[in-house]
């Protein structure tokens, strides 16, 4: 590829066939998942720190539900969509409009602190329940 034919998103790279080399710029951060075919190599180019692939599961506001008995907390539950569930991390990072929310130690504390979240496992190891208190203090 050349600079003029470079892909701008990782989802576009996902469609690349086998026996390819994908170059990611050093110092770049990608907020999406990279899924490539067999025999695809991923390399960094340029100067600086290695590129970061920070895959995420975006959740639309309309999926959050108000949590009864808490005036400021909303929750959402989802099951990891990946077919390789062994990649599930124990660390969850929650962003609101691209900015990280602060970890709260309980739902009660989350209710008290705008811009915070609390996370727990659901009914299986692959399900997460996220509670958030929006940073602007407004309803979702």
BELJO-V286684 format. One record per pair of residues at least 12 apart in sequence whose C-alpha atoms are under 7 Angstrom apart, sorted by the first residue. I is the first residue (numbers start at 0). J is the second residue. Records with the same first field share a line. If there is no record, write none. Layout:
I=J + J
This chain:
9=31 + 32 + 33
10=33
13=33 + 34 + 35
16=36
17=36 + 37 + 38 + 39
18=38 + 39
19=39 + 40
20=39 + 40 + 41
21=40 + 41 + 42
22=41 + 42 + 43 + 44
23=42 + 43 + 44 + 50
24=43 + 44 + 45 + 50
25=43 + 44 + 45 + 46 + 47 + 48 + 49 + 50
26=47 + 48 + 49 + 50
27=50 + 51
28=50 + 51 + 52 + 53
29=51 + 52 + 53
30=52 + 53 + 54 + 55
31=52 + 53 + 54 + 55
32=54 + 55
60=139
62=75
63=75
69=110
70=110
71=110 + 132
72=110 + 130 + 131 + 132
73=130 + 131 + 132
74=128 + 129 + 130 + 131
75=128 + 129 + 130
76=126 + 127 + 128 + 129
77=126 + 127 + 128
78=125 + 126 + 127
79=125 + 126
100=114 + 115 + 116
101=114 + 115 + 116
102=115 + 116 + 117
103=115 + 116 + 117
104=117
105=117
106=130
109=131 + 132
110=132
112=132
113=132 + 133 + 134 + 135 + 136
114=132 + 133 + 134
115=131 + 132
116=129 + 130 + 131 + 132
117=129 + 130 + 131
118=130
